[in-house]
């Protein structure tokens, strides 16, 4: 398998591009940078991510620009260099189609990729060499791709600390439609109903609706590009959801409890299908609720106690209900450690319940 | 305003009933308990929540049973006693209609209520006197309600430390349809699509889909009761969502970027409409991402450092992406404290980025 020996050219010095550049620099590779925004370029090179590209030959080009410009800039990079070209965009089929049309003879040197990281932040200042550490990173291998191109892109993923997942571009787009784009649209639909809520009704908001709508706060300009570029896969799922929503409506209208229960049970099964931490099957967890005064230092005291007790916290949620002078902190722990933690925290004076 | 002097009879010694009983006991009131499950009754009285009811006269009855039995048991309590009667169920119009039909002369003594607490847990062992501290607690005042009954229920809310929100039963049900029942159905729809995902696709799941689907893991039997009992308000919102989902589909199918952007922007506006912590307008917050080794004690060290730095953590999310050997912890802090915290954590050797 060919080494990634560099140099690497990163086009687009935003969060992802600069993070890739920093990870390559950390691995000792020579990195060049290009960006139409000279401010981003200055910031990224100031961070040590590489030097401004002046046409030097490279082994690999990484295109890290918004979805609308992916196809065009990949094709351009194939025309300008003899290098392997990849990108880190969140959709894969449409840019590939554009590249096939614009550069049919060079498309073999292009293998798109997509790291599962960083979508909520932006700009080179947010970048870090460790952004991709342990993250799934899809490599979208198409039928005309060179073995060498695939191997170089895989080496990039490994250099950045990512976990390679090989998929076809179509599989990739179907997967993110289901795990990212549809959830985003649905979160946006739920949140949109809050924008029109009668005054006073939102005082009843609990943690549930906050969780469901959180991702709907992301930049609509970026998301309209992402969803438009993955329209086929997203539309297939919307159609499925329309059918299911109609079934929910029918079950509620007709009072068919069993049908309603089956629809809700399908949701329960779905939550269990999401892989657990570290990729294994989800481990059974149990939640403890601890009342914590809402000022600096109290959370530290709680986690210090949990650390001394020796129980690993799998997840945390802080309850934001309005008006609450103490926060309710939910600690998610392995089910077999839950009794021990509850007892030991109680002995240390914490108000703990299940 | 009449004091709540007791005795109080709590019917249903589950999480909510036992917590109400414990809060009343903590305030020095005499509390009686009733439950068809003798095990719950024994557990609750073992916890000091009160003694088994043998027909003693009471000032207030609190009915804390699943939605399906609310109306019947409230009517029964009105018939059996001269007391004020309330309940703590999550829907208000349908039980009221049942009580009006079954006990038209006594309905003036009934004022339903609904504390925003505890729905994800169950059973008396999960109960605590502080469950309602600072939580919104709706008082659903209907047009035939006695002033005395309203005042006694308000006194109960205050005794339990809740924050009274007075609404009509119809307003209440419309509010929870929007802030709780619709989000639940939509989370369930998104999760349901994961249950049928092709193998391998779910490896792409990030924190977003986990947040959106979290509440869909709740007990389908309870939720089919809740949603069935609030069918009118839920159906009105489903119709609204069907229209909006159709608009999303049209915008995506026709490639109308502006329309898609407007729909997504409506979602952004909705996330901003949710009241902030402590009931005020949402304070602008900013997120820092810290890489934390995934073993006991490391979170404690992070929060100890944050506590010493003196910055209050508003919220926390732990990133669960599979395969990641270090956890990525998102700290949400007031925007004006974010630079200080990032700098100070960096000085202490933490790998922090935005």
HADDOCK unambig.tbl for C-alpha pairs under 7 A between the chains (distance, minus, plus):
assign (segid A and resid 116 and name CA) (segid B and resid 204 and name CA) 6.99 0.50 0.50
assign (segid A and resid 121 and name CA) (segid B and resid 354 and name CA) 6.89 0.50 0.50
assign (segid A and resid 126 and name CA) (segid B and resid 353 and name CA) 5.64 0.50 0.50
assign (segid A and resid 126 and name CA) (segid B and resid 354 and name CA) 4.70 0.50 0.50
assign (segid A and resid 127 and name CA) (segid B and resid 353 and name CA) 6.92 0.50 0.50
assign (segid A and resid 128 and name CA) (segid B and resid 353 and name CA) 6.73 0.50 0.50
assign (segid A and resid 133 and name CA) (segid B and resid 324 and name CA) 6.52 0.50 0.50
assign (segid A and resid 134 and name CA) (segid B and resid 323 and name CA) 5.27 0.50 0.50
assign (segid A and resid 134 and name CA) (segid B and resid 324 and name CA) 3.87 0.50 0.50
assign (segid A and resid 134 and name CA) (segid B and resid 325 and name CA) 6.15 0.50 0.50
assign (segid A and resid 135 and name CA) (segid B and resid 321 and name CA) 6.46 0.50 0.50
assign (segid A and resid 135 and name CA) (segid B and resid 323 and name CA) 6.56 0.50 0.50
assign (segid A and resid 135 and name CA) (segid B and resid 324 and name CA) 5.90 0.50 0.50
assign (segid A and resid 136 and name CA) (segid B and resid 204 and name CA) 6.63 0.50 0.50
assign (segid A and resid 175 and name CA) (segid B and resid 201 and name CA) 4.75 0.50 0.50
assign (segid A and resid 175 and name CA) (segid B and resid 202 and name CA) 6.98 0.50 0.50
assign (segid A and resid 175 and name CA) (segid B and resid 204 and name CA) 6.87 0.50 0.50
assign (segid A and resid 176 and name CA) (segid B and resid 204 and name CA) 6.76 0.50 0.50
assign (segid A and resid 179 and name CA) (segid B and resid 202 and name CA) 6.75 0.50 0.50
assign (segid A and resid 179 and name CA) (segid B and resid 204 and name CA) 6.69 0.50 0.50
assign (segid A and resid 179 and name CA) (segid B and resid 205 and name CA) 5.37 0.50 0.50
assign (segid A and resid 179 and name CA) (segid B and resid 209 and name CA) 5.94 0.50 0.50
assign (segid A and resid 180 and name CA) (segid B and resid 208 and name CA) 6.96 0.50 0.50
assign (segid A and resid 180 and name CA) (segid B and resid 209 and name CA) 6.27 0.50 0.50
assign (segid A and resid 183 and name CA) (segid B and resid 190 and name CA) 6.15 0.50 0.50
assign (segid A and resid 183 and name CA) (segid B and resid 209 and name CA) 5.91 0.50 0.50
assign (segid A and resid 183 and name CA) (segid B and resid 212 and name CA) 6.59 0.50 0.50
assign (segid A and resid 186 and name CA) (segid B and resid 186 and name CA) 6.74 0.50 0.50
assign (segid A and resid 187 and name CA) (segid B and resid 212 and name CA) 6.80 0.50 0.50
assign (segid A and resid 188 and name CA) (segid B and resid 264 and name CA) 6.02 0.50 0.50
assign (segid A and resid 188 and name CA) (segid B and resid 267 and name CA) 4.26 0.50 0.50
assign (segid A and resid 189 and name CA) (segid B and resid 241 and name CA) 6.78 0.50 0.50
assign (segid A and resid 189 and name CA) (segid B and resid 267 and name CA) 6.25 0.50 0.50
assign (segid A and resid 190 and name CA) (segid B and resid 183 and name CA) 6.13 0.50 0.50
assign (segid A and resid 191 and name CA) (segid B and resid 267 and name CA) 4.65 0.50 0.50
assign (segid A and resid 191 and name CA) (segid B and resid 270 and name CA) 4.49 0.50 0.50
assign (segid A and resid 191 and name CA) (segid B and resid 271 and name CA) 5.60 0.50 0.50
assign (segid A and resid 192 and name CA) (segid B and resid 266 and name CA) 4.95 0.50 0.50
assign (segid A and resid 192 and name CA) (segid B and resid 267 and name CA) 4.17 0.50 0.50
assign (segid A and resid 192 and name CA) (segid B and resid 270 and name CA) 4.99 0.50 0.50
assign (segid A and resid 193 and name CA) (segid B and resid 270 and name CA) 6.81 0.50 0.50
assign (segid A and resid 194 and name CA) (segid B and resid 270 and name CA) 4.79 0.50 0.50
assign (segid A and resid 194 and name CA) (segid B and resid 273 and name CA) 6.65 0.50 0.50
assign (segid A and resid 195 and name CA) (segid B and resid 266 and name CA) 6.75 0.50 0.50
assign (segid A and resid 195 and name CA) (segid B and resid 269 and name CA) 5.72 0.50 0.50
assign (segid A and resid 195 and name CA) (segid B and resid 270 and name CA) 3.98 0.50 0.50
assign (segid A and resid 195 and name CA) (segid B and resid 273 and name CA) 6.05 0.50 0.50
assign (segid A and resid 201 and name CA) (segid B and resid 175 and name CA) 4.76 0.50 0.50
assign (segid A and resid 202 and name CA) (segid B and resid 175 and name CA) 6.99 0.50 0.50
assign (segid A and resid 202 and name CA) (segid B and resid 179 and name CA) 6.74 0.50 0.50
assign (segid A and resid 202 and name CA) (segid B and resid 274 and name CA) 6.10 0.50 0.50
assign (segid A and resid 202 and name CA) (segid B and resid 275 and name CA) 6.81 0.50 0.50
assign (segid A and resid 203 and name CA) (segid B and resid 275 and name CA) 6.59 0.50 0.50
assign (segid A and resid 204 and name CA) (segid B and resid 116 and name CA) 6.99 0.50 0.50
assign (segid A and resid 204 and name CA) (segid B and resid 136 and name CA) 6.65 0.50 0.50
assign (segid A and resid 204 and name CA) (segid B and resid 175 and name CA) 6.87 0.50 0.50
assign (segid A and resid 204 and name CA) (segid B and resid 176 and name CA) 6.77 0.50 0.50
assign (segid A and resid 204 and name CA) (segid B and resid 179 and name CA) 6.69 0.50 0.50
assign (segid A and resid 205 and name CA) (segid B and resid 179 and name CA) 5.39 0.50 0.50
assign (segid A and resid 205 and name CA) (segid B and resid 274 and name CA) 6.99 0.50 0.50
assign (segid A and resid 208 and name CA) (segid B and resid 180 and name CA) 6.98 0.50 0.50
assign (segid A and resid 208 and name CA) (segid B and resid 215 and name CA) 6.16 0.50 0.50
assign (segid A and resid 209 and name CA) (segid B and resid 179 and name CA) 5.95 0.50 0.50
assign (segid A and resid 209 and name CA) (segid B and resid 180 and name CA) 6.27 0.50 0.50
assign (segid A and resid 209 and name CA) (segid B and resid 183 and name CA) 5.92 0.50 0.50
assign (segid A and resid 211 and name CA) (segid B and resid 211 and name CA) 5.15 0.50 0.50
assign (segid A and resid 211 and name CA) (segid B and resid 212 and name CA) 5.93 0.50 0.50
assign (segid A and resid 212 and name CA) (segid B and resid 183 and name CA) 6.58 0.50 0.50
assign (segid A and resid 212 and name CA) (segid B and resid 187 and name CA) 6.80 0.50 0.50
assign (segid A and resid 212 and name CA) (segid B and resid 211 and name CA) 5.94 0.50 0.50
assign (segid A and resid 212 and name CA) (segid B and resid 212 and name CA) 4.05 0.50 0.50
assign (segid A and resid 212 and name CA) (segid B and resid 213 and name CA) 6.88 0.50 0.50
assign (segid A and resid 213 and name CA) (segid B and resid 212 and name CA) 6.89 0.50 0.50
assign (segid A and resid 213 and name CA) (segid B and resid 271 and name CA) 6.36 0.50 0.50
assign (segid A and resid 214 and name CA) (segid B and resid 271 and name CA) 6.93 0.50 0.50
assign (segid A and resid 215 and name CA) (segid B and resid 208 and name CA) 6.15 0.50 0.50
assign (segid A and resid 216 and name CA) (segid B and resid 267 and name CA) 5.66 0.50 0.50
assign (segid A and resid 216 and name CA) (segid B and resid 268 and name CA) 5.69 0.50 0.50
assign (segid A and resid 216 and name CA) (segid B and resid 271 and name CA) 6.88 0.50 0.50
assign (segid A and resid 217 and name CA) (segid B and resid 267 and name CA) 6.91 0.50 0.50
assign (segid A and resid 217 and name CA) (segid B and resid 268 and name CA) 4.54 0.50 0.50
assign (segid A and resid 217 and name CA) (segid B and resid 271 and name CA) 6.00 0.50 0.50
assign (segid A and resid 220 and name CA) (segid B and resid 261 and name CA) 5.75 0.50 0.50
assign (segid A and resid 220 and name CA) (segid B and resid 264 and name CA) 5.46 0.50 0.50
assign (segid A and resid 220 and name CA) (segid B and resid 265 and name CA) 5.88 0.50 0.50
assign (segid A and resid 221 and name CA) (segid B and resid 261 and name CA) 6.42 0.50 0.50
assign (segid A and resid 224 and name CA) (segid B and resid 257 and name CA) 6.49 0.50 0.50
assign (segid A and resid 224 and name CA) (segid B and resid 260 and name CA) 6.19 0.50 0.50
assign (segid A and resid 224 and name CA) (segid B and resid 261 and name CA) 5.71 0.50 0.50
assign (segid A and resid 228 and name CA) (segid B and resid 252 and name CA) 6.07 0.50 0.50
assign (segid A and resid 228 and name CA) (segid B and resid 255 and name CA) 6.68 0.50 0.50
assign (segid A and resid 231 and name CA) (segid B and resid 252 and name CA) 6.19 0.50 0.50
assign (segid A and resid 235 and name CA) (segid B and resid 249 and name CA) 6.67 0.50 0.50
assign (segid A and resid 241 and name CA) (segid B and resid 189 and name CA) 6.76 0.50 0.50
assign (segid A and resid 249 and name CA) (segid B and resid 235 and name CA) 6.66 0.50 0.50
assign (segid A and resid 252 and name CA) (segid B and resid 228 and name CA) 6.05 0.50 0.50
assign (segid A and resid 252 and name CA) (segid B and resid 231 and name CA) 6.19 0.50 0.50
assign (segid A and resid 255 and name CA) (segid B and resid 228 and name CA) 6.67 0.50 0.50
assign (segid A and resid 257 and name CA) (segid B and resid 224 and name CA) 6.52 0.50 0.50
assign (segid A and resid 260 and name CA) (segid B and resid 224 and name CA) 6.21 0.50 0.50
assign (segid A and resid 261 and name CA) (segid B and resid 220 and name CA) 5.76 0.50 0.50
assign (segid A and resid 261 and name CA) (segid B and resid 221 and name CA) 6.43 0.50 0.50
assign (segid A and resid 261 and name CA) (segid B and resid 224 and name CA) 5.71 0.50 0.50
assign (segid A and resid 264 and name CA) (segid B and resid 188 and name CA) 6.02 0.50 0.50
assign (segid A and resid 264 and name CA) (segid B and resid 220 and name CA) 5.46 0.50 0.50
assign (segid A and resid 265 and name CA) (segid B and resid 220 and name CA) 5.88 0.50 0.50
assign (segid A and resid 266 and name CA) (segid B and resid 192 and name CA) 4.98 0.50 0.50
assign (segid A and resid 266 and name CA) (segid B and resid 195 and name CA) 6.76 0.50 0.50
assign (segid A and resid 267 and name CA) (segid B and resid 188 and name CA) 4.25 0.50 0.50
assign (segid A and resid 267 and name CA) (segid B and resid 189 and name CA) 6.26 0.50 0.50
assign (segid A and resid 267 and name CA) (segid B and resid 191 and name CA) 4.66 0.50 0.50
assign (segid A and resid 267 and name CA) (segid B and resid 192 and name CA) 4.20 0.50 0.50
assign (segid A and resid 267 and name CA) (segid B and resid 216 and name CA) 5.64 0.50 0.50
assign (segid A and resid 267 and name CA) (segid B and resid 217 and name CA) 6.90 0.50 0.50
assign (segid A and resid 268 and name CA) (segid B and resid 216 and name CA) 5.70 0.50 0.50
assign (segid A and resid 268 and name CA) (segid B and resid 217 and name CA) 4.54 0.50 0.50
assign (segid A and resid 269 and name CA) (segid B and resid 195 and name CA) 5.72 0.50 0.50
assign (segid A and resid 270 and name CA) (segid B and resid 191 and name CA) 4.46 0.50 0.50
assign (segid A and resid 270 and name CA) (segid B and resid 192 and name CA) 4.99 0.50 0.50
assign (segid A and resid 270 and name CA) (segid B and resid 193 and name CA) 6.81 0.50 0.50
assign (segid A and resid 270 and name CA) (segid B and resid 194 and name CA) 4.78 0.50 0.50
assign (segid A and resid 270 and name CA) (segid B and resid 195 and name CA) 4.00 0.50 0.50
assign (segid A and resid 271 and name CA) (segid B and resid 191 and name CA) 5.61 0.50 0.50
assign (segid A and resid 271 and name CA) (segid B and resid 213 and name CA) 6.38 0.50 0.50
assign (segid A and resid 271 and name CA) (segid B and resid 214 and name CA) 6.96 0.50 0.50
assign (segid A and resid 271 and name CA) (segid B and resid 216 and name CA) 6.88 0.50 0.50
assign (segid A and resid 271 and name CA) (segid B and resid 217 and name CA) 6.01 0.50 0.50
assign (segid A and resid 273 and name CA) (segid B and resid 194 and name CA) 6.63 0.50 0.50
assign (segid A and resid 273 and name CA) (segid B and resid 195 and name CA) 6.05 0.50 0.50
assign (segid A and resid 274 and name CA) (segid B and resid 202 and name CA) 6.11 0.50 0.50
assign (segid A and resid 275 and name CA) (segid B and resid 202 and name CA) 6.81 0.50 0.50
assign (segid A and resid 275 and name CA) (segid B and resid 203 and name CA) 6.60 0.50 0.50
assign (segid A and resid 275 and name CA) (segid B and resid 322 and name CA) 6.91 0.50 0.50
assign (segid A and resid 276 and name CA) (segid B and resid 322 and name CA) 6.41 0.50 0.50
assign (segid A and resid 277 and name CA) (segid B and resid 320 and name CA) 5.09 0.50 0.50
assign (segid A and resid 277 and name CA) (segid B and resid 321 and name CA) 6.07 0.50 0.50
assign (segid A and resid 277 and name CA) (segid B and resid 322 and name CA) 4.84 0.50 0.50
assign (segid A and resid 277 and name CA) (segid B and resid 323 and name CA) 6.92 0.50 0.50
assign (segid A and resid 278 and name CA) (segid B and resid 321 and name CA) 6.73 0.50 0.50
assign (segid A and resid 278 and name CA) (segid B and resid 322 and name CA) 3.82 0.50 0.50
assign (segid A and resid 278 and name CA) (segid B and resid 323 and name CA) 3.74 0.50 0.50
assign (segid A and resid 278 and name CA) (segid B and resid 324 and name CA) 5.75 0.50 0.50
assign (segid A and resid 279 and name CA) (segid B and resid 322 and name CA) 3.89 0.50 0.50
assign (segid A and resid 279 and name CA) (segid B and resid 323 and name CA) 5.19 0.50 0.50
assign (segid A and resid 295 and name CA) (segid B and resid 312 and name CA) 5.95 0.50 0.50
assign (segid A and resid 296 and name CA) (segid B and resid 307 and name CA) 5.18 0.50 0.50
assign (segid A and resid 296 and name CA) (segid B and resid 310 and name CA) 5.74 0.50 0.50
assign (segid A and resid 296 and name CA) (segid B and resid 311 and name CA) 5.94 0.50 0.50
assign (segid A and resid 296 and name CA) (segid B and resid 312 and name CA) 4.60 0.50 0.50
assign (segid A and resid 297 and name CA) (segid B and resid 304 and name CA) 6.82 0.50 0.50
assign (segid A and resid 297 and name CA) (segid B and resid 307 and name CA) 4.08 0.50 0.50
assign (segid A and resid 297 and name CA) (segid B and resid 308 and name CA) 6.91 0.50 0.50
assign (segid A and resid 299 and name CA) (segid B and resid 303 and name CA) 6.38 0.50 0.50
assign (segid A and resid 300 and name CA) (segid B and resid 300 and name CA) 5.89 0.50 0.50
assign (segid A and resid 300 and name CA) (segid B and resid 303 and name CA) 4.25 0.50 0.50
assign (segid A and resid 300 and name CA) (segid B and resid 304 and name CA) 4.47 0.50 0.50
assign (segid A and resid 300 and name CA) (segid B and resid 307 and name CA) 6.00 0.50 0.50
assign (segid A and resid 303 and name CA) (segid B and resid 299 and name CA) 6.39 0.50 0.50
assign (segid A and resid 303 and name CA) (segid B and resid 300 and name CA) 4.25 0.50 0.50
assign (segid A and resid 303 and name CA) (segid B and resid 303 and name CA) 6.93 0.50 0.50
assign (segid A and resid 304 and name CA) (segid B and resid 297 and name CA) 6.81 0.50 0.50
assign (segid A and resid 304 and name CA) (segid B and resid 300 and name CA) 4.47 0.50 0.50
assign (segid A and resid 307 and name CA) (segid B and resid 296 and name CA) 5.17 0.50 0.50
assign (segid A and resid 307 and name CA) (segid B and resid 297 and name CA) 4.07 0.50 0.50
assign (segid A and resid 307 and name CA) (segid B and resid 300 and name CA) 5.98 0.50 0.50
assign (segid A and resid 308 and name CA) (segid B and resid 297 and name CA) 6.91 0.50 0.50
assign (segid A and resid 310 and name CA) (segid B and resid 296 and name CA) 5.73 0.50 0.50
assign (segid A and resid 311 and name CA) (segid B and resid 296 and name CA) 5.94 0.50 0.50
assign (segid A and resid 312 and name CA) (segid B and resid 295 and name CA) 5.90 0.50 0.50
assign (segid A and resid 312 and name CA) (segid B and resid 296 and name CA) 4.58 0.50 0.50
assign (segid A and resid 315 and name CA) (segid B and resid 318 and name CA) 5.77 0.50 0.50
assign (segid A and resid 316 and name CA) (segid B and resid 316 and name CA) 6.80 0.50 0.50
assign (segid A and resid 316 and name CA) (segid B and resid 317 and name CA) 6.51 0.50 0.50
assign (segid A and resid 316 and name CA) (segid B and resid 318 and name CA) 6.72 0.50 0.50
assign (segid A and resid 317 and name CA) (segid B and resid 316 and name CA) 6.49 0.50 0.50
assign (segid A and resid 317 and name CA) (segid B and resid 317 and name CA) 6.78 0.50 0.50
assign (segid A and resid 318 and name CA) (segid B and resid 315 and name CA) 5.75 0.50 0.50
assign (segid A and resid 318 and name CA) (segid B and resid 316 and name CA) 6.69 0.50 0.50
assign (segid A and resid 320 and name CA) (segid B and resid 277 and name CA) 5.17 0.50 0.50
assign (segid A and resid 321 and name CA) (segid B and resid 135 and name CA) 6.46 0.50 0.50
assign (segid A and resid 321 and name CA) (segid B and resid 277 and name CA) 6.07 0.50 0.50
assign (segid A and resid 321 and name CA) (segid B and resid 278 and name CA) 6.81 0.50 0.50
assign (segid A and resid 322 and name CA) (segid B and resid 135 and name CA) 6.93 0.50 0.50
assign (segid A and resid 322 and name CA) (segid B and resid 275 and name CA) 6.95 0.50 0.50
assign (segid A and resid 322 and name CA) (segid B and resid 276 and name CA) 6.39 0.50 0.50
assign (segid A and resid 322 and name CA) (segid B and resid 277 and name CA) 4.80 0.50 0.50
assign (segid A and resid 322 and name CA) (segid B and resid 278 and name CA) 3.90 0.50 0.50
assign (segid A and resid 322 and name CA) (segid B and resid 279 and name CA) 3.94 0.50 0.50
assign (segid A and resid 323 and name CA) (segid B and resid 134 and name CA) 5.16 0.50 0.50
assign (segid A and resid 323 and name CA) (segid B and resid 135 and name CA) 6.47 0.50 0.50
assign (segid A and resid 323 and name CA) (segid B and resid 277 and name CA) 6.88 0.50 0.50
assign (segid A and resid 323 and name CA) (segid B and resid 278 and name CA) 3.75 0.50 0.50
assign (segid A and resid 323 and name CA) (segid B and resid 279 and name CA) 5.17 0.50 0.50
assign (segid A and resid 324 and name CA) (segid B and resid 133 and name CA) 6.47 0.50 0.50
assign (segid A and resid 324 and name CA) (segid B and resid 134 and name CA) 3.89 0.50 0.50
assign (segid A and resid 324 and name CA) (segid B and resid 135 and name CA) 5.91 0.50 0.50
assign (segid A and resid 324 and name CA) (segid B and resid 278 and name CA) 5.77 0.50 0.50
assign (segid A and resid 325 and name CA) (segid B and resid 134 and name CA) 6.16 0.50 0.50
assign (segid A and resid 353 and name CA) (segid B and resid 126 and name CA) 5.49 0.50 0.50
assign (segid A and resid 353 and name CA) (segid B and resid 127 and name CA) 6.88 0.50 0.50
assign (segid A and resid 353 and name CA) (segid B and resid 128 and name CA) 6.77 0.50 0.50
assign (segid A and resid 354 and name CA) (segid B and resid 121 and name CA) 6.93 0.50 0.50
assign (segid A and resid 354 and name CA) (segid B and resid 126 and name CA) 4.62 0.50 0.50
